[in-house]
Amino acid sequence: MEIKDEEYAYPVEALNLLEEREEEDLTHEQKIALENLSRHTKIHDLDTLSELHDEFSEIEALKDKHIFKLLETVPKHESTVRSLFSKERVKLEDSDIEDILEISQSIEVEE
């Protein structure tokens, strides 16, 4: 399979796209993605996601790929933030982690 274009999407957008398709038309990988998104999508409101995206964008160390990773997990603990960025080539200052947690904890997520 050749990747022709790549863009980031909110988890709920991917979930909605997969749910719209007939199950027999989904590939094995898409079925796995649907199952994972169904279980782990924490925010279903696009306005909330957009607002969080804007708030995370104010943290200079974060690129768009980092922001979408944060929107998938909505970390509530420092250890979760550190593990998300353990393999990334970004140096988060303690103040950045505090800002991430403050933003994440400012909203209620579905568990």
C-alpha positions in Angstrom: 0.0 0.0 0.0 1.3 3.4 -1.0 0.7 6.4 1.2 -0.2 9.3 -1.1 -1.1 11.9 1.5 -1.1 12.2 5.3 -3.0 14.5 7.6 -3.9 14.4 11.2 -7.4 13.8 12.4 -9.1 13.9 15.7 -9.8 10.4 17.1 -13.6 10.9 17.0 -13.4 11.9 13.3 -11.6 8.6 12.5 -14.1 6.7 14.6 -17.0 8.3 12.8 -15.6 7.6 9.4 -15.0 3.9 10.3 -18.5 3.6 11.8 -20.1 4.9 8.6 -18.7 2.0 6.6 -20.1 -1.4 6.3 -18.2 -3.8 8.5 -17.6 -6.3 5.7 -16.0 -3.5 3.7 -13.4 -2.8 6.4 -9.9 -4.3 6.1 -8.5 -6.2 9.1 -6.4 -3.1 10.1 -9.5 -0.9 9.9 -11.5 -3.3 12.1 -8.7 -3.2 14.7 -8.6 0.6 14.5 -12.4 0.8 14.9 -12.3 -1.5 18.0 -9.5 0.6 19.6 -11.1 3.9 18.8 -14.5 2.7 20.1 -12.8 1.7 23.4 -10.4 4.6 23.8 -11.8 7.7 22.3 -12.2 10.0 25.3 -13.6 13.2 23.7 -16.5 13.1 21.3 -17.1 16.8 20.9 -15.3 18.4 18.0 -15.6 21.9 19.5 -13.8 20.7 22.7 -11.1 19.1 20.6 -10.6 22.2 18.6 -10.4 24.3 21.8 -7.9 21.9 23.3 -5.8 21.9 20.1 -5.6 25.7 20.3 -4.5 25.6 23.9 -1.9 22.9 23.3 -0.6 24.9 20.3 0.4 27.7 22.6 3.1 25.4 24.1 6.0 26.1 21.8 7.8 22.8 22.2 4.8 20.9 20.7 4.3 20.1 17.0 1.0 19.2 15.5 1.8 15.4 15.7 2.4 15.8 19.4 -0.8 17.7 19.9 -2.8 15.0 18.2 -1.1 12.4 20.3 -2.1 14.3 23.4 -5.7 14.6 22.2 -5.9 10.8 21.8 -4.8 10.1 25.3 -5.7 13.3 27.3 -3.0 12.5 30.0 -3.9 13.2 33.6 -0.5 12.3 35.1 3.1 13.4 34.6 4.3 9.9 34.0 1.8 9.5 31.1 3.1 12.7 29.5 6.7 11.6 29.9 5.9 8.1 28.4 4.2 9.7 25.4 7.3 11.7 24.7 9.9 9.2 25.6 10.7 8.3 22.0 10.1 11.7 20.5 12.9 14.2 19.7 11.4 17.0 21.7 12.7 18.3 25.0 9.8 19.1 27.3 10.6 21.4 30.2 8.9 20.8 33.5 6.8 23.9 32.9 5.6 22.4 29.5 4.5 19.2 31.3 2.7 21.3 33.9 0.9 23.2 31.2 -0.1 20.0 29.3 -1.5 18.6 32.5 -3.3 21.8 33.4 -5.0 21.8 30.0 -5.8 18.1 30.1 -7.3 18.3 33.5 -9.4 21.3 32.6 -11.9 19.1 30.8 -14.0 16.1 31.7 -13.3 13.0 29.6 -15.3 9.8 29.1 -13.6 6.9 30.8 
